[in-house]
Amino acid sequence: MKSISGLAFASALALAASLGAAQAQSDLTVALQLEPPHLDPTSAAAGAIDSVVYSNIFEGLTRFMGDGSVVPGLAESWEISDDGLVYTFRLRDGVTFHDGTAMDAEDVKFSLDRARGEDSVNAQKALFEAISDVEVVDPLTVKITLSEPNGLFLFNLAWGDAVIVAPESIETIKTNPIGTGAFKFVDWVQGDKIEIAKNPEYWGTPAVLDTATFKFISDPTAAFAAVMAEDVDAYPNFPAPENLPQFEADPRFQVVFGSSEGETILSTNNKQPPFDNILVRQALAHAIDRQAIVDGAMFGLGTPIGTHFAPHHPAYVDLTGNSAYDPEKAKALLAEAGLAGGFETTLHLPPPSYARRGGEIVAAQLAEVGIKAEIINVEWAQWLETVFRGKNFGLTIVSHTEPMDIGIYARPDYYFQYDNKAFQDLMAELNRTTDAAKRTEMLQRAQTILSEDYVNGYLFQLAWPTVARTGVQGLWLNAPTQATDLTAVRWAE
Protein backbone atom coordinates (compact mmCIF):
# COMPACT_ATOMS: atom_id res chain seq x y z
CA MET A 1 0.00 0.00 0.00
CA LYS A 2 2.83 2.29 0.86
CA SER A 3 4.45 1.89 -2.59
CA ILE A 4 1.10 2.34 -4.35
CA SER A 5 0.47 5.54 -2.37
CA GLY A 6 3.94 6.77 -3.34
CA LEU A 7 3.25 5.96 -6.97
CA ALA A 8 -0.07 7.77 -6.81
CA PHE A 9 1.58 10.76 -5.17
CA ALA A 10 4.30 10.82 -7.84
CA SER A 11 1.67 10.61 -10.57
CA ALA A 12 -0.25 13.46 -9.01
CA LEU A 13 2.89 15.55 -8.93
CA ALA A 14 3.62 14.75 -12.58
CA LEU A 15 0.05 15.65 -13.54
CA ALA A 16 0.25 18.93 -11.64
CA ALA A 17 3.56 19.74 -13.29
CA SER A 18 2.10 18.90 -16.67
CA LEU A 19 -0.93 21.10 -16.06
CA GLY A 20 1.32 23.88 -14.85
CA ALA A 21 3.47 23.62 -17.96
CA ALA A 22 0.41 23.60 -20.18
CA GLN A 23 -0.87 26.70 -18.42
CA ALA A 24 2.50 28.43 -18.81
CA GLN A 25 2.37 27.86 -22.57
CA SER A 26 -0.63 30.17 -22.91
CA ASP A 27 1.16 33.27 -21.70
CA LEU A 28 4.29 35.15 -22.72
CA THR A 29 6.58 37.69 -21.08
CA VAL A 30 8.32 40.06 -23.49
CA ALA A 31 11.05 42.48 -22.45
CA LEU A 32 11.40 45.93 -24.02
CA GLN A 33 14.05 48.60 -23.53
CA LEU A 34 11.75 51.59 -23.12
CA GLU A 35 8.63 52.08 -21.05
CA PRO A 36 6.04 54.27 -22.82
CA PRO A 37 5.19 57.65 -21.25
CA HIS A 38 1.50 56.81 -21.74
CA LEU A 39 -0.58 54.53 -23.98
CA ASP A 40 -2.15 56.84 -26.57
CA PRO A 41 -0.27 56.36 -29.86
CA THR A 42 -2.17 59.27 -31.43
CA SER A 43 -0.78 61.98 -29.15
CA ALA A 44 2.96 61.42 -28.63
CA ALA A 45 6.17 60.85 -30.57
CA ALA A 46 7.36 58.01 -28.34
CA GLY A 47 7.77 54.82 -30.35
CA ALA A 48 7.65 52.92 -27.07
CA ILE A 49 3.86 53.39 -27.13
CA ASP A 50 3.47 51.59 -30.45
CA SER A 51 5.87 48.90 -29.24
CA VAL A 52 3.15 47.83 -26.83
CA VAL A 53 -0.20 48.79 -28.38
CA TYR A 54 0.23 48.58 -32.18
CA SER A 55 -1.98 45.80 -33.56
CA ASN A 56 -2.23 44.24 -30.10
CA ILE A 57 -4.67 46.84 -28.70
CA PHE A 58 -5.22 49.44 -31.44
CA GLU A 59 -5.81 49.01 -35.17
CA GLY A 60 -6.08 51.33 -38.17
CA LEU A 61 -7.88 51.17 -41.50
CA THR A 62 -4.74 49.56 -42.89
CA ARG A 63 -1.84 47.90 -41.10
CA PHE A 64 1.77 46.85 -41.53
CA MET A 65 2.74 43.20 -41.64
CA GLY A 66 6.09 41.84 -40.47
CA ASP A 67 7.51 41.97 -44.00
CA GLY A 68 6.67 45.67 -44.31
CA SER A 69 3.68 45.19 -46.60
CA VAL A 70 0.48 47.18 -46.07
CA VAL A 71 -2.73 45.15 -45.88
CA PRO A 72 -6.38 45.83 -44.98
CA GLY A 73 -7.06 46.40 -41.29
CA LEU A 74 -10.38 47.69 -40.03
CA ALA A 75 -11.19 48.52 -43.65
CA GLU A 76 -11.87 45.32 -45.53
CA SER A 77 -11.63 47.04 -48.92
CA TRP A 78 -11.46 50.43 -50.64
CA GLU A 79 -11.96 52.14 -53.96
CA ILE A 80 -9.87 55.05 -55.29
CA SER A 81 -11.29 57.58 -57.74
CA ASP A 82 -9.62 58.00 -61.12
CA ASP A 83 -8.15 61.35 -60.10
CA GLY A 84 -6.69 59.84 -56.90
CA LEU A 85 -8.55 62.29 -54.67
CA VAL A 86 -11.38 60.20 -53.19
CA TYR A 87 -10.89 57.02 -51.15
CA THR A 88 -14.05 55.12 -50.25
CA PHE A 89 -13.43 52.60 -47.46
CA ARG A 90 -15.73 49.70 -46.65
CA LEU A 91 -15.38 48.83 -42.96
CA ARG A 92 -15.54 45.35 -41.51
CA ASP A 93 -18.91 44.44 -40.07
CA GLY A 94 -19.30 43.39 -36.45
CA VAL A 95 -16.17 45.05 -35.04
CA THR A 96 -16.46 46.20 -31.44
CA PHE A 97 -14.19 48.12 -29.12
CA HIS A 98 -13.00 46.41 -25.96
CA ASP A 99 -15.76 48.17 -23.95
CA GLY A 100 -18.41 46.49 -26.13
CA THR A 101 -19.36 49.54 -28.20
CA ALA A 102 -19.52 49.20 -31.98
CA MET A 103 -16.72 50.49 -34.20
CA ASP A 104 -18.27 52.26 -37.16
CA ALA A 105 -17.77 55.07 -39.65
CA GLU A 106 -18.42 57.74 -37.01
CA ASP A 107 -15.39 56.50 -35.07
CA VAL A 108 -13.24 56.67 -38.20
CA LYS A 109 -14.37 60.25 -38.86
CA PHE A 110 -13.73 61.19 -35.21
CA SER A 111 -10.23 59.67 -35.27
CA LEU A 112 -9.12 61.30 -38.51
CA ASP A 113 -10.69 64.68 -37.73
CA ARG A 114 -9.01 64.61 -34.32
CA ALA A 115 -5.64 63.75 -35.88
CA ARG A 116 -5.79 66.56 -38.47
CA GLY A 117 -7.59 69.23 -36.44
CA GLU A 118 -6.11 72.62 -35.59
CA ASP A 119 -5.69 71.61 -31.95
CA SER A 120 -4.28 68.16 -32.81
CA VAL A 121 -1.37 66.95 -30.69
CA ASN A 122 -0.67 64.05 -33.03
CA ALA A 123 3.10 63.74 -33.44
CA GLN A 124 2.63 62.85 -37.13
CA LYS A 125 -0.05 65.39 -38.00
CA ALA A 126 1.62 65.85 -41.38
CA LEU A 127 0.38 62.38 -42.37
CA PHE A 128 -3.15 63.77 -42.48
CA GLU A 129 -2.53 67.17 -44.10
CA ALA A 130 -3.78 66.03 -47.50
CA ILE A 131 -7.23 65.17 -46.08
CA SER A 132 -9.78 67.86 -46.90
CA ASP A 133 -12.91 66.02 -45.80
CA VAL A 134 -14.05 62.85 -44.04
CA GLU A 135 -17.67 61.89 -44.78
CA VAL A 136 -19.78 59.18 -43.18
CA VAL A 137 -21.71 57.56 -46.03
CA ASP A 138 -23.32 54.90 -43.84
CA PRO A 139 -22.25 53.04 -40.67
CA LEU A 140 -19.81 50.85 -42.61
CA THR A 141 -18.68 53.26 -45.35
CA VAL A 142 -16.36 56.23 -45.09
CA LYS A 143 -15.40 58.58 -47.92
CA ILE A 144 -12.13 60.48 -47.52
CA THR A 145 -11.40 63.33 -49.92
CA LEU A 146 -7.85 64.60 -50.42
CA SER A 147 -6.83 68.08 -51.51
CA GLU A 148 -4.25 66.52 -53.83
CA PRO A 149 -3.20 62.97 -54.75
CA ASN A 150 -0.98 61.24 -52.21
CA GLY A 151 0.97 58.19 -53.29
CA LEU A 152 1.55 57.16 -49.66
CA PHE A 153 -1.95 57.60 -48.30
CA LEU A 154 -2.69 53.91 -47.60
CA PHE A 155 0.84 53.57 -46.18
CA ASN A 156 0.28 56.58 -43.92
CA LEU A 157 -2.97 55.13 -42.59
CA ALA A 158 -1.04 52.08 -41.37
CA TRP A 159 1.05 54.15 -38.92
CA GLY A 160 0.31 53.80 -35.23
CA ASP A 161 -0.55 57.50 -35.21
CA ALA A 162 -3.54 56.72 -37.46
CA VAL A 163 -5.27 54.03 -35.39
CA ILE A 164 -9.00 54.27 -34.84
CA VAL A 165 -10.13 55.37 -31.39
CA ALA A 166 -13.57 56.00 -29.90
CA PRO A 167 -14.81 59.33 -28.50
CA GLU A 168 -16.37 57.46 -25.55
CA SER A 169 -12.97 56.37 -24.23
CA ILE A 170 -10.74 59.24 -25.31
CA GLU A 171 -10.57 60.91 -21.89
CA THR A 172 -8.80 57.96 -20.29
CA ILE A 173 -6.96 56.60 -23.34
CA LYS A 174 -3.51 57.37 -21.94
CA THR A 175 -3.93 55.08 -18.93
CA ASN A 176 -6.76 52.78 -20.03
CA PRO A 177 -6.49 52.23 -23.80
CA ILE A 178 -9.61 50.78 -25.41
CA GLY A 179 -9.15 49.62 -28.97
CA THR A 180 -10.40 46.91 -31.32
CA GLY A 181 -7.34 44.66 -31.29
CA ALA A 182 -6.84 40.97 -30.48
CA PHE A 183 -5.75 41.86 -26.93
CA LYS A 184 -7.31 43.97 -24.19
CA PHE A 185 -5.40 46.18 -21.81
CA VAL A 186 -5.40 44.75 -18.26
CA ASP A 187 -2.95 46.61 -16.02
CA TRP A 188 0.07 48.89 -15.94
CA VAL A 189 2.49 48.82 -13.04
CA GLN A 190 4.53 51.87 -13.91
CA GLY A 191 8.25 51.29 -13.82
CA ASP A 192 7.74 47.56 -14.20
CA LYS A 193 5.23 46.01 -16.60
CA ILE A 194 2.08 46.22 -18.73
CA GLU A 195 -0.31 43.26 -18.91
CA ILE A 196 -2.72 42.44 -21.73
CA ALA A 197 -5.20 39.58 -22.22
CA LYS A 198 -6.85 37.87 -25.18
CA ASN A 199 -9.92 39.64 -26.54
CA PRO A 200 -12.59 36.90 -26.83
CA GLU A 201 -14.77 39.14 -29.01
CA TYR A 202 -12.10 39.92 -31.60
CA TRP A 203 -13.45 40.32 -35.13
CA GLY A 204 -10.53 38.57 -36.87
CA THR A 205 -8.27 35.60 -36.27
CA PRO A 206 -8.09 35.34 -32.48
CA ALA A 207 -4.83 35.54 -30.59
CA VAL A 208 -3.32 32.22 -29.52
CA LEU A 209 -1.92 33.52 -26.24
CA ASP A 210 -4.32 34.03 -23.35
CA THR A 211 -2.17 36.67 -21.66
CA ALA A 212 1.04 38.59 -22.31
CA THR A 213 3.23 40.81 -20.17
CA PHE A 214 5.62 43.54 -21.31
CA LYS A 215 8.54 44.00 -18.92
CA PHE A 216 10.72 47.10 -19.19
CA ILE A 217 14.44 46.38 -18.84
CA SER A 218 16.76 48.97 -20.36
CA ASP A 219 20.04 48.07 -18.64
CA PRO A 220 22.01 45.60 -20.83
CA THR A 221 23.38 43.68 -17.84
CA ALA A 222 19.91 43.29 -16.32
CA ALA A 223 18.55 42.27 -19.73
CA PHE A 224 21.11 39.48 -20.02
CA ALA A 225 20.36 38.24 -16.51
CA ALA A 226 16.58 38.26 -17.05
CA VAL A 227 16.73 36.31 -20.32
CA MET A 228 19.31 33.84 -19.03
CA ALA A 229 17.20 33.14 -15.95
CA GLU A 230 14.14 32.70 -18.24
CA ASP A 231 12.31 35.42 -16.36
CA VAL A 232 11.34 36.72 -19.79
CA ASP A 233 10.47 34.60 -22.81
CA ALA A 234 11.54 36.98 -25.56
CA TYR A 235 13.49 40.20 -26.00
CA PRO A 236 13.17 41.87 -29.43
CA ASN A 237 16.00 44.30 -30.19
CA PHE A 238 18.15 42.83 -27.44
CA PRO A 239 20.32 45.65 -26.02
CA ALA A 240 23.51 43.70 -25.24
CA PRO A 241 24.83 42.33 -28.56
CA GLU A 242 28.02 41.11 -26.86
CA ASN A 243 25.93 38.41 -25.17
CA LEU A 244 24.32 37.05 -28.33
CA PRO A 245 26.98 34.36 -28.99
CA GLN A 246 26.32 32.96 -25.50
CA PHE A 247 22.61 32.66 -26.26
CA GLU A 248 23.31 31.12 -29.67
CA ALA A 249 25.34 28.39 -27.96
CA ASP A 250 22.57 27.62 -25.44
CA PRO A 251 19.88 25.18 -26.68
CA ARG A 252 17.29 26.88 -24.46
CA PHE A 253 17.32 29.92 -26.72
CA GLN A 254 16.99 31.03 -30.32
CA VAL A 255 18.64 34.15 -31.73
CA VAL A 256 17.41 35.69 -34.97
CA PHE A 257 18.83 38.70 -36.76
CA GLY A 258 16.52 41.06 -38.59
CA SER A 259 16.58 44.63 -39.81
CA SER A 260 14.68 47.71 -38.69
CA GLU A 261 13.63 51.11 -39.98
CA GLY A 262 15.85 52.63 -37.31
CA GLU A 263 18.14 55.31 -38.74
CA THR A 264 20.42 55.97 -35.78
CA ILE A 265 21.64 59.54 -36.06
CA LEU A 266 23.63 62.20 -34.26
CA SER A 267 20.76 64.69 -34.39
CA THR A 268 21.95 68.25 -34.70
CA ASN A 269 20.13 71.46 -33.74
CA ASN A 270 20.38 73.23 -37.10
CA LYS A 271 19.27 76.60 -35.68
CA GLN A 272 21.64 76.66 -32.71
CA PRO A 273 25.04 78.23 -33.36
CA PRO A 274 27.48 76.99 -34.47
CA PHE A 275 25.42 74.20 -36.07
CA ASP A 276 23.60 76.75 -38.21
CA ASN A 277 26.84 76.83 -40.23
CA ILE A 278 27.05 74.03 -42.83
CA LEU A 279 30.84 73.96 -42.47
CA VAL A 280 30.47 72.99 -38.81
CA ARG A 281 27.92 70.30 -39.61
CA GLN A 282 30.23 68.97 -42.32
CA ALA A 283 33.12 68.93 -39.85
CA LEU A 284 30.92 66.99 -37.44
CA ALA A 285 30.19 64.40 -40.14
CA HIS A 286 33.88 63.88 -40.96
CA ALA A 287 34.81 63.62 -37.26
CA ILE A 288 32.70 60.47 -36.85
CA ASP A 289 34.05 56.98 -37.47
CA ARG A 290 30.79 55.12 -38.08
CA GLN A 291 32.27 51.64 -38.25
CA ALA A 292 34.06 52.21 -34.93
CA ILE A 293 30.71 53.12 -33.38
CA VAL A 294 29.03 50.02 -34.83
CA ASP A 295 31.89 47.83 -33.64
CA GLY A 296 32.31 49.44 -30.22
CA ALA A 297 28.70 50.09 -29.24
CA MET A 298 26.86 47.39 -31.20
CA PHE A 299 29.57 44.69 -31.47
CA GLY A 300 29.40 44.82 -35.24
CA LEU A 301 25.60 44.81 -35.60
CA GLY A 302 24.51 47.71 -37.78
CA THR A 303 25.06 49.19 -41.23
CA PRO A 304 26.80 52.59 -41.56
CA ILE A 305 24.63 55.17 -43.36
CA GLY A 306 25.26 58.55 -44.94
CA THR A 307 21.71 59.87 -45.10
CA HIS A 308 18.30 59.28 -43.53
CA PHE A 309 17.14 56.18 -45.39
CA ALA A 310 17.06 52.44 -44.75
CA PRO A 311 19.67 50.44 -46.73
CA HIS A 312 17.21 47.61 -47.37
CA HIS A 313 14.85 49.94 -49.27
CA PRO A 314 15.03 49.57 -53.09
CA ALA A 315 15.49 53.35 -53.50
CA TYR A 316 18.46 53.53 -51.11
CA VAL A 317 21.61 55.36 -52.25
CA ASP A 318 24.92 54.72 -50.46
CA LEU A 319 26.15 58.22 -49.60
CA THR A 320 28.53 57.32 -46.79
CA GLY A 321 31.39 58.64 -48.92
CA ASN A 322 30.10 62.19 -48.43
CA SER A 323 30.87 61.95 -44.73
CA ALA A 324 33.86 59.60 -44.67
CA TYR A 325 35.89 59.59 -41.45
CA ASP A 326 38.59 62.24 -41.86
CA PRO A 327 39.51 64.06 -38.63
CA GLU A 328 42.07 66.28 -40.37
CA LYS A 329 39.43 67.46 -42.82
CA ALA A 330 37.08 68.05 -39.87
CA LYS A 331 39.70 70.28 -38.21
CA ALA A 332 40.25 72.21 -41.45
CA LEU A 333 36.49 72.77 -41.85
CA LEU A 334 36.24 74.06 -38.28
CA ALA A 335 39.12 76.45 -38.95
CA GLU A 336 37.38 77.64 -42.13
CA ALA A 337 34.28 78.30 -40.02
CA GLY A 338 36.33 80.41 -37.61
CA LEU A 339 36.44 77.74 -34.92
CA ALA A 340 40.03 76.57 -35.12
CA GLY A 341 40.07 76.20 -31.33
CA GLY A 342 36.97 74.07 -31.34
CA PHE A 343 33.82 74.69 -29.29
CA GLU A 344 31.63 73.22 -26.57
CA THR A 345 28.15 71.76 -26.90
CA THR A 346 25.78 69.31 -25.22
CA LEU A 347 25.11 65.67 -26.11
CA HIS A 348 21.78 64.42 -24.70
CA LEU A 349 21.61 60.63 -24.50
CA PRO A 350 18.32 58.75 -23.93
CA PRO A 351 18.37 55.29 -22.24
CA PRO A 352 18.81 52.82 -25.14
CA SER A 353 22.21 51.18 -25.19
CA TYR A 354 22.92 52.31 -28.76
CA ALA A 355 22.66 55.91 -27.50
CA ARG A 356 24.48 55.57 -24.17
CA ARG A 357 27.25 53.34 -25.51
CA GLY A 358 27.48 55.06 -28.85
CA GLY A 359 27.45 58.47 -27.20
CA GLU A 360 30.63 57.76 -25.27
CA ILE A 361 32.40 56.82 -28.50
CA VAL A 362 31.02 59.81 -30.41
CA ALA A 363 32.06 62.22 -27.64
CA ALA A 364 35.60 60.84 -27.72
CA GLN A 365 35.77 61.14 -31.52
CA LEU A 366 34.50 64.74 -31.43
CA ALA A 367 37.04 65.63 -28.76
CA GLU A 368 39.82 64.58 -31.11
CA VAL A 369 38.93 67.45 -33.47
CA GLY A 370 38.32 70.01 -30.73
CA ILE A 371 34.58 69.63 -30.15
CA LYS A 372 33.89 69.13 -26.45
CA ALA A 373 30.47 67.49 -26.06
CA GLU A 374 29.09 67.44 -22.52
CA ILE A 375 27.23 64.16 -22.09
CA ILE A 376 23.83 64.56 -20.44
CA ASN A 377 22.06 61.25 -19.76
CA VAL A 378 18.29 61.70 -19.76
CA GLU A 379 15.29 59.44 -19.32
CA TRP A 380 12.90 59.10 -22.23
CA ALA A 381 10.32 61.52 -20.83
CA GLN A 382 13.07 64.11 -20.29
CA TRP A 383 14.31 63.62 -23.84
CA LEU A 384 10.83 64.22 -25.23
CA GLU A 385 10.40 67.35 -23.13
CA THR A 386 13.87 68.89 -23.48
CA VAL A 387 15.02 67.77 -26.93
CA PHE A 388 11.98 66.85 -29.02
CA ARG A 389 9.52 69.47 -27.80
CA GLY A 390 11.81 72.06 -26.21
CA LYS A 391 14.57 71.95 -28.87
CA ASN A 392 16.96 72.79 -26.03
CA PHE A 393 19.99 70.78 -27.13
CA GLY A 394 23.09 70.88 -29.28
CA LEU A 395 23.47 67.20 -30.19
CA THR A 396 21.62 64.01 -29.32
CA ILE A 397 21.67 60.39 -30.45
CA VAL A 398 18.41 58.68 -31.30
CA SER A 399 17.15 56.00 -33.64
CA HIS A 400 14.23 57.07 -35.86
CA THR A 401 12.29 53.86 -36.24
CA GLU A 402 9.21 55.19 -38.04
CA PRO A 403 8.67 53.62 -41.49
CA MET A 404 10.21 55.54 -44.41
CA ASP A 405 10.13 58.85 -42.55
CA ILE A 406 12.38 61.00 -44.74
CA GLY A 407 9.46 63.45 -44.97
CA ILE A 408 10.16 64.72 -41.44
CA TYR A 409 12.93 66.87 -42.97
CA ALA A 410 10.25 68.92 -44.72
CA ARG A 411 9.00 70.18 -41.35
CA PRO A 412 10.98 73.29 -40.29
CA ASP A 413 9.59 73.08 -36.74
CA TYR A 414 10.73 69.46 -36.29
CA TYR A 415 13.17 69.15 -33.43
CA PHE A 416 16.40 69.37 -35.47
CA GLN A 417 14.96 72.48 -37.20
CA TYR A 418 16.11 71.94 -40.77
CA ASP A 419 14.53 74.50 -43.11
CA ASN A 420 15.12 73.96 -46.84
CA LYS A 421 12.36 75.07 -49.21
CA ALA A 422 13.78 73.04 -52.10
CA PHE A 423 13.53 69.90 -49.99
CA GLN A 424 10.05 70.83 -48.83
CA ASP A 425 8.90 71.31 -52.43
CA LEU A 426 10.43 67.97 -53.39
CA MET A 427 8.53 66.18 -50.62
CA ALA A 428 5.30 67.87 -51.67
CA GLU A 429 5.88 66.67 -55.23
CA LEU A 430 6.68 63.18 -53.96
CA ASN A 431 3.39 63.04 -52.07
CA ARG A 432 1.51 63.92 -55.25
CA THR A 433 3.33 61.30 -57.32
CA THR A 434 2.06 57.75 -57.75
CA ASP A 435 4.42 56.53 -60.53
CA ALA A 436 6.91 54.14 -58.88
CA ALA A 437 9.91 55.03 -61.04
CA LYS A 438 9.41 58.75 -60.52
CA ARG A 439 9.00 58.24 -56.78
CA THR A 440 12.29 56.32 -56.65
CA GLU A 441 14.11 59.10 -58.49
CA MET A 442 12.70 61.72 -56.12
CA LEU A 443 13.57 59.68 -53.03
CA GLN A 444 17.13 59.33 -54.25
CA ARG A 445 17.33 63.08 -54.88
CA ALA A 446 15.99 63.72 -51.37
CA GLN A 447 18.61 61.46 -49.81
CA THR A 448 21.35 63.33 -51.67
CA ILE A 449 20.11 66.75 -50.50
CA LEU A 450 20.19 65.67 -46.86
CA SER A 451 23.64 64.17 -47.23
CA GLU A 452 25.09 67.23 -48.94
CA ASP A 453 23.47 69.59 -46.42
CA TYR A 454 24.94 67.52 -43.56
CA VAL A 455 21.69 68.02 -41.66
CA ASN A 456 22.59 65.40 -39.06
CA GLY A 457 25.44 63.05 -38.33
CA TYR A 458 24.16 59.84 -39.91
CA LEU A 459 25.57 56.90 -37.97
CA PHE A 460 24.08 53.47 -38.74
CA GLN A 461 20.95 51.52 -39.48
CA LEU A 462 19.82 49.71 -36.36
CA ALA A 463 19.94 45.92 -36.58
CA TRP A 464 17.12 43.96 -34.93
CA PRO A 465 18.42 40.95 -32.98
CA THR A 466 15.80 39.00 -31.07
CA VAL A 467 16.49 36.49 -28.30
CA ALA A 468 13.67 34.15 -27.36
CA ARG A 469 13.14 30.84 -25.67
CA THR A 470 13.30 27.98 -28.14
CA GLY A 471 9.57 27.25 -28.16
CA VAL A 472 8.40 30.78 -29.02
CA GLN A 473 7.04 31.14 -32.55
CA GLY A 474 5.48 33.96 -34.56
CA LEU A 475 7.52 36.98 -33.48
CA TRP A 476 8.39 39.46 -36.22
CA LEU A 477 11.88 38.91 -37.64
CA ASN A 478 12.20 42.51 -38.85
CA ALA A 479 10.78 45.76 -37.50
CA PRO A 480 9.08 47.56 -40.41
CA THR A 481 7.39 49.78 -37.84
CA GLN A 482 7.50 50.27 -34.09
CA ALA A 483 5.59 47.22 -32.95
CA THR A 484 5.80 44.05 -30.90
CA ASP A 485 2.94 42.32 -32.65
CA LEU A 486 1.87 39.34 -30.52
CA THR A 487 -1.30 38.53 -32.42
CA ALA A 488 0.20 35.44 -34.10
CA VAL A 489 2.69 34.43 -31.41
CA ARG A 490 2.41 30.94 -29.98
CA TRP A 491 4.41 28.28 -28.17
CA ALA A 492 5.50 25.24 -30.15
CA GLU A 493 3.52 22.16 -29.22
PyMOL commands that set and color helices and strands:
alter all, ss='L'
color gray80, all
select helices_A, chain A and resi 2-24+47-53+105-116+125-128+153-156+160-162+167-172+220-228+241-248+278-286+290-298+320-323+327-336+353-367+380-389+406-410+421-432+436-453
alter helices_A, ss='H'
color red, helices_A
select strands_A, chain A and resi 27-32+62-64+70-72+75-80+86-91+131-138+141-146+183-189+193-198+211-216+234-235+253-268+303-304+343-349+371-377+395-400+457-469+472-473+490-491
alter strands_A, ss='S'
color yellow, strands_A
deselect
rebuild
show_as cartoon
